[in-house]
Amino acid sequence: MPQPETRTDTATTGAPAAIDEPTRRALIEALAQAMFAHADELTALDQAIGDGDHGLNMKRGFEAALADVDGLAAKPLPDGLKAMGMTLVMKVGGASGPLYGTLFMTLGKALPVEPDRANLVAAFGAAIDAVKARGKSDFGQKTMLDVLGPVHEALAEGSDPKAAADNAAEATIPMLATRGRASFLGERSIGHMDPGARSSALMVAAIADVLEQG
Ligand SMILES: [Mg+2]
């Protein structure tokens, strides 16, 4: 396989060439900035159909990650992801802490040190299965899974994960929540974007922006 062709393929599919230490640092910083910048919005979404703590919880989790950015970025990718997952479990709390923690920890377990696109697709699939098991949930219940699933499909077929994430988060608005705190509202959960779907879409966009620049 000639080099230029490989590069072109990588560029069009958004797969990382190498997630080196500066890139790992940039990823953590971009995730944290996305959560800080949208904390009020996530809180407002969670006030509508939850208990209103999602923005603050995510902000607290990523403040902790950012405080340890040197340590996290210095680790090889799998170890860094596992450590990030542990931080989110301990610091985010609520329902989303264990779910995002599971997502990152499973990615850490499933990815090799230098992943290619196929590794990324497989690891993301494993992480989704782990989130489903942890949350005893599935697609179509108005949760973060309704963004993670379409992003996985986009990664697998080489289409834009950011657009998939944004569209999928929008698509949770008319959905009836049947899992999570929003499900207590029944029909009144309809008409609001799921806060976890929104935070997932924000994270996908932050990651895609960093990897596209790399
Ligand atoms: Mg909440």
Residues whose N, C-alpha, C, O or C-beta is under 5 A from the ligand:
A	BS01	MG	D46 G50 D51 G52 D53 H54 G94
